[in-house]
Amino acid sequence: AAILGKVFTFEELAAVAEQNEDALLDALDEASGAQLIAAGSADSFSFTHDKIREVLYEELNPIRRRRLHRHVAEGLKLRCNKSQCAVEKLAHHYIQAGDYEQGLEYAKHAAAEAVRVFAFDEAIAAYGRARDCAEALGLTEEQLAQEEAIGKAFMLHGDTILAAEHFEHALALATDPATRVRLQCEAAASLVTTGDPRGNEYLREALQVLDPVSNPLETANALSTEARFHHLAGRHKKAIELLLRAGELVAPAAESDSVSSFAAPMISQLYAYTAASYQHYGLYDEADRWARRTIAFGEKHNTLFAQATGYEYLGENSIHTGNYEKGLEYAQREIEIADRLHSRERRAWVHFYSGQCRFFLDHIDRAEQEFLDGIRLAEAIGENRALSLFTSSLAVVQAKQGRYDEALQTALTNLQGSSPTLLYSHFEALRCLAEVRFRRGELEEAEKICREADQLVSPTNSRVTQLWLGLLYIEVLLAAEKRTEAVKKLTEYQALVAECQSPRFKNEATRLTQLLS
């Protein structure tokens, strides 16, 4: 029983103990009477304290322990024909028995089963056991495959930093050019969220090898990831150009009735990136069109990630266009999908646009809770970009509530921790600090920070940052009675708004014009 684990069933014990049922029941009664074990539900038993099991386990001679693990594994394996096969238990017992070949086989089965039901923590653990078996057996290709699988599972889980580590471990084992290209693209996709320059280097190497004619999907994947680096640096026109090129390459696959396991997530990501780039370029009608295309693709091919990201961009676009109630509807749809995906990364981003919608609907307490929940989740998964955005928004909420000192401390701490390599989150840290200063009546400081934020984004074509900053900057100048500068800024702002697709900011430009009149 100690070999079986802290909890075991009578059926499992009977399968491996080589005793008749009466002898087993007598032994169980004796152990229960001695308060070593306790009966549970469904004919299960558990040790009353795991220390009891540990002592029994450790007292076994190591050779006998390995033999017992093998005996348990063989006994459980015989039951597979009669009942559901607990492959994760088989993997564990074969590994403990030192049979790494069988351990590898069943660990891979266990990982596949965990992925099927979106149990990513269990999948990652099983892939890790498979990798260790492969390493013990000296199977480099198998070890590479498991490292890559762990990286993919972390990506689906939203832990991009850990994903990058495992993709790079796999890359260190790879010698085949095609395999290296695939891993370089996967590593770059995980590094892009932190703006790590290693990602760009991986993409350069991959694109030197890839041929758009013979490798259309792989080339499109590399181009879309390269576009994401441009997007995060505020070069949205370049990002859109690359994404549209990639879109042409994947069009035949996307329009077919079935897509491969590689193509489905890659095309989903490409469409979502295109929606994001149009969003930051201020073309919200185009962004909505690509977001809906992402959802439609996800629904056609049962790709939940595509559906979730599509609703995210529709929700974020709702903030920029002023459709806050609609944004909350999109948030609810994405929550349902994220829960099915068990994706903490998807769930975290919902808090961002849901909190923003609640803030502009004047549901201030609910908005604060959204941002606090988002902060906790972003910290848990290491999503620093989301963490910075949540904290920026929280500072504005605190200032809106009149908690000015707390708001200032939140905004200052956030700015110190934000990375200049991630343009938008660093900009938001500055803009929200300026808004806190403005709400505190510190006009000179607010104007100074607005000027710094303007200098940060003016060399880029990030219209979304200029739409939000221009609105605040003009109000600060008006409050400081700097009418001439305010008029100049408003003229520039009106020209910007005319090029964008946002009823909200058009209305704001009209309001500011009336104020100046």
DOVOZA-796483 format. One line per field, with one value per residue (C-alpha): residue in three letters; x, y, z; residue number from 1. Coordinates in steps of 0.25 Angstrom, whole numbers. Layout:
BEGIN
aa <- [ala  ...]
x <- [X  ...]
y <- [Y  ...]
z <- [Z  ...]
i <- [NUM  ...]
# end
This chain:
BEGIN
aa <- [ala  ala  ile  leu  gly  lys  val  phe  thr  phe  glu  glu  leu  ala  ala  val  ala  glu  gln  asn  glu  asp  ala  leu  leu  asp  ala  leu  asp  glu  ala  ser  gly  ala  gln  leu  ile  ala  ala  gly  ser  ala  asp  ser  phe  ser  phe  thr  his  asp  lys  ile  arg  glu  val  leu  tyr  glu  glu  leu  asn  pro  ile  arg  arg  arg  arg  leu  his  arg  his  val  ala  glu  gly  leu  lys  leu  arg  cys  asn  lys  ser  gln  cys  ala  val  glu  lys  leu  ala  his  his  tyr  ile  gln  ala  gly  asp  tyr  glu  gln  gly  leu  glu  tyr  ala  lys  his  ala  ala  ala  glu  ala  val  arg  val  phe  ala  phe  asp  glu  ala  ile  ala  ala  tyr  gly  arg  ala  arg  asp  cys  ala  glu  ala  leu  gly  leu  thr  glu  glu  gln  leu  ala  gln  glu  glu  ala  ile  gly  lys  ala  phe  met  leu  his  gly  asp  thr  ile  leu  ala  ala  glu  his  phe  glu  his  ala  leu  ala  leu  ala  thr  asp  pro  ala  thr  arg  val  arg  leu  gln  cys  glu  ala  ala  ala  ser  leu  val  thr  thr  gly  asp  pro  arg  gly  asn  glu  tyr  leu  arg  glu  ala  leu  gln  val  leu  asp  pro  val  ser  asn  pro  leu  glu  thr  ala  asn  ala  leu  ser  thr  glu  ala  arg  phe  his  his  leu  ala  gly  arg  his  lys  lys  ala  ile  glu  leu  leu  leu  arg  ala  gly  glu  leu  val  ala  pro  ala  ala  glu  ser  asp  ser  val  ser  ser  phe  ala  ala  pro  met  ile  ser  gln  leu  tyr  ala  tyr  thr  ala  ala  ser  tyr  gln  his  tyr  gly  leu  tyr  asp  glu  ala  asp  arg  trp  ala  arg  arg  thr  ile  ala  phe  gly  glu  lys  his  asn  thr  leu  phe  ala  gln  ala  thr  gly  tyr  glu  tyr  leu  gly  glu  asn  ser  ile  his  thr  gly  asn  tyr  glu  lys  gly  leu  glu  tyr  ala  gln  arg  glu  ile  glu  ile  ala  asp  arg  leu  his  ser  arg  glu  arg  arg  ala  trp  val  his  phe  tyr  ser  gly  gln  cys  arg  phe  phe  leu  asp  his  ile  asp  arg  ala  glu  gln  glu  phe  leu  asp  gly  ile  arg  leu  ala  glu  ala  ile  gly  glu  asn  arg  ala  leu  ser  leu  phe  thr  ser  ser  leu  ala  val  val  gln  ala  lys  gln  gly  arg  tyr  asp  glu  ala  leu  gln  thr  ala  leu  thr  asn  leu  gln  gly  ser  ser  pro  thr  leu  leu  tyr  ser  his  phe  glu  ala  leu  arg  cys  leu  ala  glu  val  arg  phe  arg  arg  gly  glu  leu  glu  glu  ala  glu  lys  ile  cys  arg  glu  ala  asp  gln  leu  val  ser  pro  thr  asn  ser  arg  val  thr  gln  leu  trp  leu  gly  leu  leu  tyr  ile  glu  val  leu  leu  ala  ala  glu  lys  arg  thr  glu  ala  val  lys  lys  leu  thr  glu  tyr  gln  ala  leu  val  ala  glu  cys  gln  ser  pro  arg  phe  lys  asn  glu  ala  thr  arg  leu  thr  gln  leu  leu  ser]
x <- [0  11  16  3  2  -5  -18  -21  -33  -37  -37  -23  -18  -24  -18  -4  -4  -5  -14  -29  -39  -42  -27  -26  -39  -33  -21  -28  -37  -24  -18  -30  -31  -17  -21  -11  -21  -35  -46  -51  -61  -63  -55  -43  -33  -23  -12  -16  -3  7  18  14  14  28  34  29  34  47  50  49  62  64  65  52  45  49  43  30  28  30  20  10  12  10  -2  -9  -5  -13  -25  -25  -33  -44  -45  -39  -24  -18  -6  0  1  7  18  21  23  31  40  42  45  56  49  50  45  32  32  34  23  13  17  15  1  -2  2  -7  -18  -16  -15  -28  -36  -28  -21  -8  -1  -3  2  15  18  16  24  35  35  36  48  55  53  58  70  73  72  81  70  73  62  51  57  56  42  38  45  37  24  27  29  16  8  14  10  -4  -4  1  15  23  36  36  32  44  54  49  49  63  66  61  68  81  78  74  83  73  71  56  55  64  55  42  49  54  41  34  45  43  28  30  41  33  24  36  43  55  64  68  55  58  71  64  55  66  73  59  56  69  66  50  45  31  28  31  29  17  12  25  29  16  18  32  27  15  25  34  22  19  32  30  16  21  32  21  24  9  10  22  15  2  10  17  4  -4  8  7  -8  -7  2  -7  -20  -21  -19  -29  -40  -39  -49  -38  -25  -13  -9  2  -6  -18  -12  -2  -13  -21  -9  -7  -21  -21  -8  -14  -26  -16  -8  -20  -25  -12  -12  -25  -33  -43  -53  -42  -38  -52  -52  -40  -44  -57  -49  -41  -54  -60  -47  -47  -61  -59  -47  -51  -39  -43  -30  -35  -49  -43  -33  -44  -53  -41  -39  -54  -54  -42  -47  -60  -52  -46  -59  -67  -76  -74  -86  -83  -69  -74  -82  -69  -62  -73  -71  -56  -57  -65  -55  -43  -49  -51  -36  -31  -23  -18  -12  -26  -33  -23  -25  -40  -38  -31  -42  -54  -48  -46  -61  -66  -57  -63  -77  -74  -74  -62  -61  -64  -53  -43  -46  -44  -30  -26  -30  -22  -10  -10  -12  -1  9  5  8  20  12  20  13  -1  4  9  -4  -13  -5  -5  -20  -21  -14  -24  -36  -29  -28  -42  -47  -39  -28  -17  -5  -8  -10  3  11  5  8  22  25  19  27  40  37  32  41  44  46  31  26  11  12  23  15  3  11  15  1  -6  5  2  -13  -11  -3  -14  -24  -16  -15  0  -1  14  17  6  10  25  21  11  23  32  21  19  34  34  23  24  35  26  12  5  -8  -14  -4  -6  -21  -21  -9  -14  -27  -20  -9  -19  -27  -15  -11  -25  -24  -11  -17  -7  -17  -8  -1  -15  -20  -8  -9  -24  -21  -12  -21  -33  -24  -21  -35  -40  -30  -35  -48  -53  -66  -62  -49  -57  -67  -55  -49  -62  -63  -49  -52  -65  -56  -46  -57]
y <- [0  10  7  10  24  32  28  14  6  -8  -12  -7  -14  -27  -26  -25  -32  -46  -49  -54  -44  -49  -48  -34  -29  -35  -27  -14  -16  -18  -5  3  -2  3  16  15  16  21  17  27  27  17  6  15  16  26  27  35  43  43  42  27  24  31  23  10  13  18  5  -3  -8  0  -13  -18  -4  -4  -19  -15  -3  -12  -22  -11  -6  -20  -22  -9  -12  -25  -17  -8  -17  -18  -3  11  10  20  23  34  23  13  24  27  12  8  20  17  2  7  3  16  10  7  20  28  21  23  37  41  35  42  56  53  50  63  72  66  71  84  80  87  86  71  71  79  69  57  63  65  51  46  56  50  36  40  46  34  25  34  37  51  53  48  58  69  66  66  79  85  79  85  99  98  94  106  115  110  112  127  125  130  132  117  114  121  113  100  104  108  95  87  96  93  78  80  78  76  90  88  85  97  106  101  103  117  122  116  122  135  135  132  143  154  157  162  169  160  163  148  146  155  148  134  140  145  131  124  134  131  117  117  118  124  115  101  106  115  113  113  125  132  128  134  147  148  147  157  166  165  170  182  184  184  195  204  201  197  200  191  180  181  180  167  161  163  156  145  145  143  131  124  127  113  106  115  113  98  90  84  89  83  84  93  102  104  111  118  124  128  136  142  147  152  160  166  171  176  184  191  194  201  208  214  207  200  196  188  183  178  171  163  160  154  147  141  136  130  123  117  113  106  98  97  105  111  120  127  130  135  145  150  153  160  170  172  176  185  192  195  203  211  213  216  203  199  191  183  181  174  165  161  159  149  141  141  136  124  120  123  114  103  105  106  118  128  137  138  140  151  159  159  167  178  182  178  187  198  197  197  209  217  213  219  205  209  199  188  193  193  179  175  181  175  161  164  168  155  146  154  152  137  135  145  153  166  174  171  174  188  191  187  195  207  206  203  216  224  217  221  235  235  231  242  233  242  238  223  226  234  223  212  220  223  209  204  213  209  195  197  193  203  192  189  203  202  198  208  219  215  216  230  234  229  235  249  246  244  257  264  259  263  277  276  283  286  271  266  275  270  255  257  264  252  242  250  249  234  231  243  236  223  221  217  225  218  225  238  237  235  245  256  256  257  267  277  277  279  291  297  295  302  313  311  314  316  302  296  301  296  282  282  285  273  264  267  263  250  247  249  238  228  220  224  231  233  241  249  253  256  265  272  274  280  289  295  296  305  313]
z <- [0  3  -11  -17  -10  0  -5  -11  -15  -11  -25  -27  -15  -19  -33  -28  -14  -18  -6  -6  -2  12  15  10  17  30  28  25  37  46  40  42  56  58  52  41  30  29  19  9  -2  -14  -7  -5  7  11  21  33  32  20  29  32  18  16  27  22  8  13  21  9  3  -10  -18  -12  -14  -29  -30  -23  -32  -44  -38  -36  -50  -56  -47  -51  -66  -65  -61  -73  -81  -70  -66  -69  -70  -60  -70  -60  -49  -59  -63  -48  -44  -56  -54  -40  -44  -53  -66  -73  -87  -81  -72  -85  -92  -81  -78  -92  -91  -78  -84  -97  -88  -79  -91  -97  -84  -84  -71  -74  -60  -61  -76  -72  -61  -70  -81  -71  -66  -81  -84  -71  -76  -90  -84  -76  -88  -96  -107  -111  -121  -111  -101  -111  -114  -99  -97  -108  -103  -90  -96  -104  -92  -84  -96  -95  -80  -82  -76  -87  -80  -76  -90  -96  -86  -91  -106  -104  -97  -109  -119  -112  -115  -130  -142  -153  -160  -162  -147  -143  -151  -144  -131  -134  -138  -125  -116  -123  -121  -106  -105  -112  -100  -93  -104  -103  -115  -115  -122  -134  -136  -136  -147  -155  -155  -158  -170  -177  -178  -181  -195  -196  -208  -202  -187  -188  -174  -167  -174  -170  -156  -155  -162  -152  -140  -146  -148  -133  -130  -139  -133  -118  -123  -128  -143  -146  -161  -163  -154  -163  -176  -171  -165  -179  -186  -176  -178  -193  -190  -181  -189  -196  -182  -175  -185  -185  -178  -169  -164  -157  -142  -146  -156  -146  -135  -144  -153  -141  -135  -149  -150  -135  -137  -149  -141  -130  -140  -147  -133  -129  -142  -139  -150  -141  -152  -158  -144  -142  -155  -152  -138  -144  -154  -143  -136  -149  -151  -137  -138  -151  -147  -132  -128  -114  -114  -126  -121  -108  -114  -124  -113  -106  -117  -119  -104  -105  -117  -109  -100  -111  -118  -106  -106  -92  -89  -102  -96  -84  -93  -100  -86  -82  -95  -93  -79  -83  -93  -84  -74  -84  -88  -74  -79  -68  -79  -86  -73  -68  -81  -79  -66  -73  -83  -74  -63  -73  -78  -63  -60  -72  -68  -54  -47  -40  -29  -39  -47  -36  -33  -47  -47  -34  -39  -51  -44  -35  -48  -56  -44  -43  -58  -60  -70  -67  -79  -74  -59  -63  -70  -59  -49  -57  -58  -43  -40  -48  -41  -27  -31  -36  -22  -16  -10  -16  -8  -10  -25  -27  -20  -28  -41  -37  -33  -46  -55  -48  -51  -66  -77  -88  -98  -97  -103  -100  -85  -82  -89  -81  -68  -72  -76  -64  -55  -62  -60  -45  -44  -52  -42  -31  -36  -39  -53  -55  -52  -61  -73  -71  -71  -83  -91  -87  -92  -105  -108  -105  -115  -126  -134  -135  -142  -130  -132  -120  -110  -117  -116  -101  -98  -107  -99  -86  -90  -96  -83  -75  -83  -82  -67  -67  -75  -87  -97  -109  -107  -104  -118  -125  -119  -122  -137  -137  -129  -139  -151  -144  -140  -154  -159  -148  -147  -133  -130  -116  -119  -129  -118  -109  -120  -121  -106  -105  -117  -110  -97  -105  -111]
i <- [1  2  3  4  5  6  7  8  9  10  11  12  13  14  15  16  17  18  19  20  21  22  23  24  25  26  27  28  29  30  31  32  33  34  35  36  37  38  39  40  41  42  43  44  45  46  47  48  49  50  51  52  53  54  55  56  57  58  59  60  61  62  63  64  65  66  67  68  69  70  71  72  73  74  75  76  77  78  79  80  81  82  83  84  85  86  87  88  89  90  91  92  93  94  95  96  97  98  99  100  101  102  103  104  105  106  107  108  109  110  111  112  113  114  115  116  117  118  119  120  121  122  123  124  125  126  127  128  129  130  131  132  133  134  135  136  137  138  139  140  141  142  143  144  145  146  147  148  149  150  151  152  153  154  155  156  157  158  159  160  161  162  163  164  165  166  167  168  169  170  171  172  173  174  175  176  177  178  179  180  181  182  183  184  185  186  187  188  189  190  191  192  193  194  195  196  197  198  199  200  201  202  203  204  205  206  207  208  209  210  211  212  213  214  215  216  217  218  219  220  221  222  223  224  225  226  227  228  229  230  231  232  233  234  235  236  237  238  239  240  241  242  243  244  245  246  247  248  249  250  251  252  253  254  255  256  257  258  259  260  261  262  263  264  265  266  267  268  269  270  271  272  273  274  275  276  277  278  279  280  281  282  283  284  285  286  287  288  289  290  291  292  293  294  295  296  297  298  299  300  301  302  303  304  305  306  307  308  309  310  311  312  313  314  315  316  317  318  319  320  321  322  323  324  325  326  327  328  329  330  331  332  333  334  335  336  337  338  339  340  341  342  343  344  345  346  347  348  349  350  351  352  353  354  355  356  357  358  359  360  361  362  363  364  365  366  367  368  369  370  371  372  373  374  375  376  377  378  379  380  381  382  383  384  385  386  387  388  389  390  391  392  393  394  395  396  397  398  399  400  401  402  403  404  405  406  407  408  409  410  411  412  413  414  415  416  417  418  419  420  421  422  423  424  425  426  427  428  429  430  431  432  433  434  435  436  437  438  439  440  441  442  443  444  445  446  447  448  449  450  451  452  453  454  455  456  457  458  459  460  461  462  463  464  465  466  467  468  469  470  471  472  473  474  475  476  477  478  479  480  481  482  483  484  485  486  487  488  489  490  491  492  493  494  495  496  497  498  499  500  501  502  503  504  505  506  507  508  509  510  511  512  513  514  515  516  517]
# end
